[in-house]
Amino acid sequence: MPEYEWVCDQCTYNVIATMSMKEYNPKEKRYCPDCGVEVRRKIENVGLSFGKGFFRDGYEIADKVKTPTEDGE
């Protein structure tokens, strides 16, 4: 289940909520309980790695693929 994070730019209040994608409403406004200012949604980069065996066409066999260690690079 995804985690959503909101941050207050004034007082550095931070909240993380775990909810389903169906529950999350991007139009719903949230406010800081400490100073009452509208908080903004914090969006970070996500690391993504497909590794050996994942190919664009989906038909390649992982045994035929040379990795950088096998090539000597």
Backbone as JSON Lines, residues from 0, in Angstrom:
{"i":0,"aa":"M","n":[0.85,-1.17,0.0],"ca":[0.0,0.0,0.0],"c":[0.9,1.25,0.0]}
{"i":1,"aa":"P","n":[0.56,2.24,-0.8],"ca":[1.42,3.43,-0.91],"c":[1.38,4.32,0.33]}
{"i":2,"aa":"E","n":[2.49,5.01,0.54],"ca":[2.58,5.99,1.62],"c":[2.6,7.39,0.99]}
{"i":3,"aa":"Y","n":[1.82,8.28,1.55],"ca":[1.76,9.66,1.1],"c":[2.32,10.54,2.19]}
{"i":4,"aa":"E","n":[3.1,11.54,1.8],"ca":[3.76,12.4,2.78],"c":[3.45,13.86,2.5]}
{"i":5,"aa":"W","n":[3.13,14.6,3.57],"ca":[2.87,16.02,3.49],"c":[3.81,16.77,4.43]}
{"i":6,"aa":"V","n":[4.22,17.98,4.0],"ca":[5.17,18.78,4.76],"c":[4.66,20.22,4.86]}
{"i":7,"aa":"C","n":[4.83,20.81,6.05],"ca":[4.52,22.22,6.24],"c":[5.8,23.02,6.01]}
{"i":8,"aa":"D","n":[5.75,24.0,5.13],"ca":[6.93,24.8,4.83],"c":[7.25,25.82,5.91]}
{"i":9,"aa":"Q","n":[6.28,26.12,6.77],"ca":[6.5,27.13,7.81],"c":[7.14,26.53,9.06]}
{"i":10,"aa":"C","n":[6.6,25.43,9.55],"ca":[7.07,24.91,10.84],"c":[7.71,23.52,10.71]}
{"i":11,"aa":"T","n":[7.92,23.03,9.52],"ca":[8.52,21.72,9.23],"c":[7.73,20.54,9.8]}
{"i":12,"aa":"Y","n":[6.43,20.72,10.01],"ca":[5.56,19.61,10.4],"c":[5.54,18.6,9.26]}
{"i":13,"aa":"N","n":[5.57,17.31,9.59],"ca":[5.64,16.26,8.59],"c":[4.69,15.14,8.99]}
{"i":14,"aa":"V","n":[3.89,14.68,8.06],"ca":[2.99,13.55,8.34],"c":[3.05,12.57,7.18]}
{"i":15,"aa":"I","n":[3.04,11.28,7.52],"ca":[3.04,10.21,6.53],"c":[1.77,9.39,6.75]}
{"i":16,"aa":"A","n":[1.0,9.21,5.7],"ca":[-0.23,8.43,5.78],"c":[-0.16,7.26,4.8]}
{"i":17,"aa":"T","n":[-0.53,6.09,5.27],"ca":[-0.6,4.91,4.42],"c":[-2.07,4.69,4.06]}
{"i":18,"aa":"M","n":[-2.36,4.74,2.77],"ca":[-3.75,4.53,2.32],"c":[-3.73,3.99,0.9]}
{"i":19,"aa":"S","n":[-4.83,3.38,0.53],"ca":[-4.91,2.83,-0.82],"c":[-5.05,3.96,-1.83]}
{"i":20,"aa":"M","n":[-4.78,3.65,-3.08],"ca":[-4.87,4.65,-4.13],"c":[-6.32,5.1,-4.33]}
{"i":21,"aa":"K","n":[-7.27,4.23,-4.02],"ca":[-8.68,4.6,-4.13],"c":[-9.08,5.59,-3.03]}
{"i":22,"aa":"E","n":[-8.49,5.45,-1.85],"ca":[-8.8,6.34,-0.73],"c":[-8.23,7.74,-0.93]}
{"i":23,"aa":"Y","n":[-7.07,7.83,-1.57],"ca":[-6.37,9.11,-1.7],"c":[-7.11,10.03,-2.66]}
{"i":24,"aa":"N","n":[-7.35,11.25,-2.19],"ca":[-8.01,12.27,-3.0],"c":[-7.04,13.43,-3.16]}
{"i":25,"aa":"P","n":[-6.45,13.62,-4.35],"ca":[-5.47,14.69,-4.53],"c":[-6.05,16.1,-4.39]}
{"i":26,"aa":"K","n":[-7.37,16.23,-4.51],"ca":[-7.99,17.55,-4.4],"c":[-8.29,17.94,-2.95]}
{"i":27,"aa":"E","n":[-8.2,16.98,-2.04],"ca":[-8.45,17.25,-0.63],"c":[-7.32,18.09,-0.05]}
{"i":28,"aa":"K","n":[-7.66,19.2,0.59],"ca":[-6.65,20.07,1.18],"c":[-6.39,19.63,2.61]}
{"i":29,"aa":"R","n":[-5.12,19.66,2.99],"ca":[-4.72,19.3,4.35],"c":[-4.02,20.49,4.97]}
{"i":30,"aa":"Y","n":[-4.22,20.63,6.28],"ca":[-3.66,21.78,6.99],"c":[-2.81,21.31,8.15]}
{"i":31,"aa":"C","n":[-1.79,22.1,8.46],"ca":[-0.88,21.81,9.56],"c":[-1.61,21.98,10.89]}
{"i":32,"aa":"P","n":[-1.56,20.98,11.77],"ca":[-2.23,21.12,13.07],"c":[-1.51,22.11,14.0]}
{"i":33,"aa":"D","n":[-0.24,22.4,13.73],"ca":[0.52,23.3,14.59],"c":[0.29,24.77,14.25]}
{"i":34,"aa":"C","n":[0.38,25.14,12.95],"ca":[0.28,26.56,12.59],"c":[-0.92,26.88,11.68]}
{"i":35,"aa":"G","n":[-1.65,25.88,11.21],"ca":[-2.86,26.12,10.42],"c":[-2.63,26.42,8.95]}
{"i":36,"aa":"V","n":[-1.4,26.37,8.47],"ca":[-1.08,26.65,7.07],"c":[-1.33,25.38,6.25]}
{"i":37,"aa":"E","n":[-1.74,25.57,5.01],"ca":[-1.95,24.42,4.12],"c":[-0.61,23.71,3.85]}
{"i":38,"aa":"V","n":[-0.59,22.39,4.02],"ca":[0.63,21.62,3.8],"c":[0.69,21.18,2.35]}
{"i":39,"aa":"R","n":[1.91,20.92,1.86],"ca":[2.08,20.48,0.48],"c":[2.5,19.03,0.48]}
{"i":40,"aa":"R","n":[2.11,18.34,-0.55],"ca":[2.46,16.93,-0.72],"c":[3.92,16.82,-1.13]}
{"i":41,"aa":"K","n":[4.66,15.98,-0.45],"ca":[6.07,15.77,-0.75],"c":[6.19,14.58,-1.69]}
{"i":42,"aa":"I","n":[6.8,14.8,-2.85],"ca":[6.97,13.74,-3.84],"c":[8.46,13.57,-4.09]}
{"i":43,"aa":"E","n":[8.96,12.37,-3.89],"ca":[10.38,12.1,-4.06],"c":[10.61,11.13,-5.21]}
{"i":44,"aa":"N","n":[11.85,11.11,-5.69],"ca":[12.23,10.14,-6.72],"c":[12.23,8.74,-6.14]}
{"i":45,"aa":"V","n":[11.85,7.79,-6.95],"ca":[11.82,6.4,-6.52],"c":[12.86,5.63,-7.32]}
{"i":46,"aa":"G","n":[13.69,4.88,-6.63],"ca":[14.69,4.06,-7.32],"c":[14.01,2.87,-7.98]}
{"i":47,"aa":"L","n":[14.38,2.59,-9.2],"ca":[13.75,1.51,-9.94],"c":[14.83,0.77,-10.72]}
{"i":48,"aa":"S","n":[14.89,-0.52,-10.51],"ca":[15.88,-1.34,-11.19],"c":[15.22,-2.61,-11.7]}
{"i":49,"aa":"F","n":[15.43,-2.92,-12.97],"ca":[14.81,-4.11,-13.54],"c":[15.74,-5.31,-13.57]}
{"i":50,"aa":"G","n":[17.03,-5.11,-13.59],"ca":[17.97,-6.21,-13.51],"c":[17.97,-7.14,-14.7]}
{"i":51,"aa":"K","n":[18.69,-8.24,-14.58],"ca":[18.85,-9.22,-15.66],"c":[17.54,-9.96,-15.88]}
{"i":52,"aa":"G","n":[17.12,-10.07,-17.13],"ca":[15.91,-10.81,-17.45],"c":[14.72,-9.95,-17.79]}
{"i":53,"aa":"F","n":[14.85,-8.64,-17.69],"ca":[13.75,-7.76,-18.06],"c":[14.13,-7.03,-19.34]}
{"i":54,"aa":"F","n":[13.32,-7.15,-20.37],"ca":[13.66,-6.59,-21.68],"c":[12.48,-5.83,-22.25]}
{"i":55,"aa":"R","n":[12.77,-4.93,-23.19],"ca":[11.73,-4.09,-23.78],"c":[10.68,-4.91,-24.5]}
{"i":56,"aa":"D","n":[11.13,-5.88,-25.29],"ca":[10.16,-6.65,-26.07],"c":[9.57,-7.81,-25.28]}
{"i":57,"aa":"G","n":[10.18,-8.19,-24.18],"ca":[9.65,-9.27,-23.35],"c":[9.92,-10.66,-23.88]}
{"i":58,"aa":"Y","n":[10.68,-10.8,-24.99],"ca":[10.9,-12.1,-25.59],"c":[12.31,-12.64,-25.39]}
{"i":59,"aa":"E","n":[13.24,-11.79,-25.02],"ca":[14.62,-12.21,-24.87],"c":[14.76,-13.16,-23.68]}
{"i":60,"aa":"I","n":[15.67,-14.08,-23.79],"ca":[15.96,-15.01,-22.71],"c":[17.16,-14.48,-21.94]}
{"i":61,"aa":"A","n":[17.1,-14.5,-20.63],"ca":[18.14,-13.93,-19.79],"c":[19.48,-14.64,-19.98]}
{"i":62,"aa":"D","n":[19.5,-15.9,-20.39],"ca":[20.75,-16.64,-20.57],"c":[21.6,-16.06,-21.71]}
{"i":63,"aa":"K","n":[20.97,-15.42,-22.69],"ca":[21.7,-14.89,-23.84],"c":[22.28,-13.49,-23.59]}
{"i":64,"aa":"V","n":[21.91,-12.88,-22.49],"ca":[22.32,-11.51,-22.22],"c":[23.66,-11.5,-21.5]}
{"i":65,"aa":"K","n":[24.56,-10.64,-21.98],"ca":[25.86,-10.49,-21.33],"c":[25.78,-9.33,-20.35]}
{"i":66,"aa":"T","n":[26.2,-9.58,-19.14],"ca":[26.24,-8.52,-18.14],"c":[27.6,-7.85,-18.2]}
{"i":67,"aa":"P","n":[27.75,-6.64,-17.64],"ca":[29.05,-5.95,-17.7],"c":[30.19,-6.77,-17.08]}
{"i":68,"aa":"T","n":[29.92,-7.6,-16.1],"ca":[30.99,-8.41,-15.51],"c":[31.43,-9.53,-16.44]}
{"i":69,"aa":"E","n":[30.51,-10.05,-17.26],"ca":[30.86,-11.11,-18.21],"c":[31.64,-10.56,-19.4]}
{"i":70,"aa":"D","n":[31.39,-9.3,-19.75],"ca":[32.08,-8.66,-20.87],"c":[33.49,-8.2,-20.48]}
{"i":71,"aa":"G","n":[33.72,-8.09,-19.2],"ca":[35.01,-7.61,-18.74],"c":[35.07,-6.1,-18.67]}
{"i":72,"aa":"E","n":[33.94,-5.43,-18.71],"ca":[33.89,-3.96,-18.65],"c":[33.95,-3.49,-17.22]}
